[in-house]
Amino acid sequence: MTTRTAAQRRVEGRVSYQARFTACPTNRLIDRIGDKWVAVLLNELAEGPRRYGDLARTIAGASQKMLTETLRRLERDGLISRTVTPAVPVRVDYALTELGRSLLPVIAVMKRWAEENIDRIDSAREAYDARDR
């Protein structure tokens, strides 16, 4: 049996924890839906399929690059589908998949909680910041 130092045991503990943290389904989901534009896009698509241009106009503040990257990640995750219709110009529609629709109630609960508690969070931050002055 090999003897390990306390420092080696701490490193092994951190590596083990990081592996569990990375594999945790909850952390992986929060990482995905925590992206700035994900909830906005999912809510927009809850009303039905939308063309890219419609999404770009509706979601003011999202750059073309960010909107495209977010849509691709959501498609990769199976939360939305992308349908290309040959035409001039090409028509691209995005829609929620069944999996994406199943996420809407979760986002609605988070939205409601945020609306009910953001004032308390802001007050706590202000009190904390005032203490540090």
PyMOL commands that set and color helices and strands:
alter all, ss='L'
color gray80, all
select helices_A, chain A and resi 6-23+25-33+38-45+52-58+64-76+98-131
alter helices_A, ss='H'
color red, helices_A
select strands_A, chain A and resi 50-51+80-85+91-96
alter strands_A, ss='S'
color yellow, strands_A
deselect
rebuild
show_as cartoon
